[in-house]
Amino acid sequence: MSLATRAAYRIRQVFASLGTSLSPQERQIVGAHLSQEQQRLFYAMAARDQRHCL
């Protein structure tokens, strides 16, 4: 993979991570499947990590 290809890939990753807030539907899924303690831990994570978990 060329340097330009890798750079473009990383730039796309950065821009994709900027819009990572959860939708109301995704928050409902979290509420339906996680205990209160698990939700506390989940929402303590960075938004990009929350998105990755879903």
Backbone as JSON Lines, residues from 0, in Angstrom:
{"i":0,"aa":"M","n":[0.86,-1.18,0.0],"ca":[0.0,0.0,0.0],"c":[0.9,1.24,0.0]}
{"i":1,"aa":"S","n":[0.63,2.15,-0.87],"ca":[1.47,3.35,-0.98],"c":[1.21,4.31,0.17]}
{"i":2,"aa":"L","n":[2.13,5.21,0.37],"ca":[2.0,6.22,1.42],"c":[0.75,7.07,1.2]}
{"i":3,"aa":"A","n":[0.48,7.44,-0.04],"ca":[-0.7,8.26,-0.34],"c":[-1.99,7.51,-0.03]}
{"i":4,"aa":"T","n":[-2.03,6.22,-0.33],"ca":[-3.21,5.41,-0.05],"c":[-3.43,5.29,1.45]}
{"i":5,"aa":"R","n":[-2.36,5.06,2.19],"ca":[-2.48,4.96,3.66],"c":[-2.92,6.27,4.26]}
{"i":6,"aa":"A","n":[-2.36,7.38,3.77],"ca":[-2.74,8.7,4.27],"c":[-4.21,8.98,4.0]}
{"i":7,"aa":"A","n":[-4.67,8.67,2.81],"ca":[-6.08,8.89,2.47],"c":[-6.99,8.06,3.36]}
{"i":8,"aa":"Y","n":[-6.59,6.83,3.63],"ca":[-7.37,5.94,4.5],"c":[-7.49,6.54,5.9]}
{"i":9,"aa":"R","n":[-6.37,7.01,6.44],"ca":[-6.38,7.6,7.79],"c":[-7.21,8.88,7.83]}
{"i":10,"aa":"I","n":[-7.13,9.67,6.8],"ca":[-7.92,10.91,6.75],"c":[-9.41,10.57,6.75]}
{"i":11,"aa":"R","n":[-9.81,9.56,5.98],"ca":[-11.22,9.13,5.98],"c":[-11.62,8.64,7.37]}
{"i":12,"aa":"Q","n":[-10.74,7.94,8.06],"ca":[-11.04,7.47,9.41],"c":[-11.31,8.64,10.35]}
{"i":13,"aa":"V","n":[-10.49,9.67,10.26],"ca":[-10.66,10.84,11.13],"c":[-12.01,11.49,10.89]}
{"i":14,"aa":"F","n":[-12.35,11.72,9.63],"ca":[-13.63,12.37,9.33],"c":[-14.81,11.48,9.71]}
{"i":15,"aa":"A","n":[-14.68,10.19,9.58],"ca":[-15.75,9.28,9.97],"c":[-15.96,9.31,11.48]}
{"i":16,"aa":"S","n":[-14.89,9.49,12.24],"ca":[-15.01,9.48,13.7],"c":[-15.6,10.78,14.24]}
{"i":17,"aa":"L","n":[-15.64,11.83,13.44],"ca":[-16.16,13.11,13.92],"c":[-17.67,13.09,14.11]}
{"i":18,"aa":"G","n":[-18.39,12.3,13.36],"ca":[-19.84,12.25,13.46],"c":[-20.31,10.98,14.14]}
{"i":19,"aa":"T","n":[-19.8,10.71,15.33],"ca":[-20.04,9.41,15.94],"c":[-21.11,9.4,17.02]}
{"i":20,"aa":"S","n":[-21.83,10.49,17.25],"ca":[-22.82,10.47,18.32],"c":[-23.92,9.45,18.0]}
{"i":21,"aa":"L","n":[-24.45,8.86,19.05],"ca":[-25.45,7.81,18.89],"c":[-26.82,8.41,18.59]}
{"i":22,"aa":"S","n":[-27.57,7.72,17.78],"ca":[-28.94,8.13,17.46],"c":[-29.85,7.73,18.63]}
{"i":23,"aa":"P","n":[-31.04,8.31,18.7],"ca":[-31.99,7.9,19.74],"c":[-32.3,6.4,19.68]}
{"i":24,"aa":"Q","n":[-32.38,5.84,18.49],"ca":[-32.65,4.41,18.35],"c":[-31.5,3.58,18.92]}
{"i":25,"aa":"E","n":[-30.28,4.02,18.68],"ca":[-29.12,3.3,19.22],"c":[-29.08,3.39,20.74]}
{"i":26,"aa":"R","n":[-29.47,4.53,21.28],"ca":[-29.54,4.68,22.74],"c":[-30.6,3.74,23.33]}
{"i":27,"aa":"Q","n":[-31.69,3.55,22.61],"ca":[-32.71,2.6,23.06],"c":[-32.16,1.18,23.08]}
{"i":28,"aa":"I","n":[-31.38,0.82,22.09],"ca":[-30.76,-0.51,22.05],"c":[-29.85,-0.7,23.25]}
{"i":29,"aa":"V","n":[-29.05,0.31,23.54],"ca":[-28.15,0.23,24.7],"c":[-28.98,0.04,25.97]}
{"i":30,"aa":"G","n":[-30.04,0.83,26.13],"ca":[-30.88,0.72,27.31],"c":[-31.57,-0.61,27.44]}
{"i":31,"aa":"A","n":[-31.9,-1.22,26.32],"ca":[-32.61,-2.51,26.34],"c":[-31.69,-3.68,26.66]}
{"i":32,"aa":"H","n":[-30.4,-3.54,26.36],"ca":[-29.5,-4.69,26.48],"c":[-28.47,-4.6,27.6]}
{"i":33,"aa":"L","n":[-28.27,-3.41,28.16],"ca":[-27.26,-3.26,29.2],"c":[-27.89,-2.9,30.53]}
{"i":34,"aa":"S","n":[-27.3,-3.4,31.61],"ca":[-27.75,-3.02,32.95],"c":[-27.37,-1.56,33.21]}
{"i":35,"aa":"Q","n":[-27.88,-1.0,34.3],"ca":[-27.56,0.39,34.63],"c":[-26.05,0.58,34.79]}
{"i":36,"aa":"E","n":[-25.4,-0.36,35.45],"ca":[-23.95,-0.27,35.65],"c":[-23.21,-0.37,34.31]}
{"i":37,"aa":"Q","n":[-23.66,-1.27,33.46],"ca":[-23.03,-1.41,32.14],"c":[-23.25,-0.15,31.31]}
{"i":38,"aa":"Q","n":[-24.43,0.44,31.41],"ca":[-24.7,1.68,30.68],"c":[-23.79,2.81,31.16]}
{"i":39,"aa":"R","n":[-23.58,2.87,32.46],"ca":[-22.69,3.9,33.01],"c":[-21.29,3.76,32.41]}
{"i":40,"aa":"L","n":[-20.8,2.54,32.34],"ca":[-19.48,2.3,31.75],"c":[-19.48,2.6,30.25]}
{"i":41,"aa":"F","n":[-20.55,2.19,29.57],"ca":[-20.66,2.41,28.13],"c":[-20.61,3.9,27.81]}
{"i":42,"aa":"Y","n":[-21.39,4.7,28.53],"ca":[-21.45,6.13,28.24],"c":[-20.21,6.87,28.73]}
{"i":43,"aa":"A","n":[-19.39,6.23,29.55],"ca":[-18.12,6.83,29.97],"c":[-17.06,6.7,28.87]}
{"i":44,"aa":"M","n":[-17.3,5.81,27.92],"ca":[-16.35,5.62,26.82],"c":[-16.44,6.77,25.82]}
{"i":45,"aa":"A","n":[-15.39,6.94,25.04],"ca":[-15.4,7.93,23.96],"c":[-16.49,7.55,22.95]}
{"i":46,"aa":"A","n":[-17.08,8.55,22.31],"ca":[-18.17,8.31,21.36],"c":[-17.75,7.35,20.24]}
{"i":47,"aa":"R","n":[-16.53,7.47,19.76],"ca":[-16.08,6.57,18.68],"c":[-16.01,5.13,19.17]}
{"i":48,"aa":"D","n":[-15.69,4.92,20.45],"ca":[-15.64,3.56,21.0],"c":[-17.05,3.01,21.21]}
{"i":49,"aa":"Q","n":[-17.98,3.88,21.62],"ca":[-19.38,3.45,21.73],"c":[-19.88,2.97,20.38]}
{"i":50,"aa":"R","n":[-19.6,3.74,19.35],"ca":[-20.04,3.38,18.0],"c":[-19.42,2.05,17.58]}
{"i":51,"aa":"H","n":[-18.15,1.85,17.9],"ca":[-17.47,0.61,17.54],"c":[-18.12,-0.59,18.23]}
{"i":52,"aa":"C","n":[-18.6,-0.4,19.46],"ca":[-19.23,-1.5,20.21],"c":[-20.57,-1.91,19.62]}
{"i":53,"aa":"L","n":[-21.25,-0.98,18.97],"ca":[-22.54,-1.31,18.4],"c":[-22.36,-2.01,17.07]}
